[in-house]
Amino acid sequence: MRPSPFSDPAVLRIALEFVWRTFLIGLALFIVPPFAVIPTREQQALAFIGIVIWCYYDGALWRRSWPSAVLEGAVWFFCAAKWTQALVLFFGSVEAV
């Protein structure tokens, strides 16, 4: 019987780092003005550019490769956007439609 890949400490460290970093990005998107609402397209675009640059210099999987940084940044941004949506769902302001 093969051991689980999640029993490897390096894989667990990368997974926890990914969850922690995407949560922090999602939290930052949640608290930018206007507070506790879904960020605007411009705010999301700036966050994505920042994430790609972050992944280029300090990516978990690839470094110093723009195409790989864009791919990794897209995954990071998708998960960060889901964190933002969850925070808005649980703690967001209620707006009249």
C-alpha positions, 0 to 999 in steps of 0.5 A: 500500500502506497503512502498518501502524498499528503503525508509528505511534509514538503507537500503539506507545507506547500498546501498550507502556504497556498491556503494561507497566502490565498486567504490573506489576498482574499482578506485584503480584497475584502477590506479594500474600500468599499468595505465588505462588498465584492471588489470592483474589476479594477481592484481585481485586476490590480490584485491579479497583477500583484499576484503574478509579480509575487508568483514570479519572484516567490512562487511556490512551484515555479520562479523566474518564468512569466508564463508559469507565474501567470498560470500559478497566479491565475490559480492563486487569484481564483482561490483568493476570489473564493475567499473574498466571496466567502468573507462577503457572504459571512461578514459582508454588508447588506445592501438594498437591491 
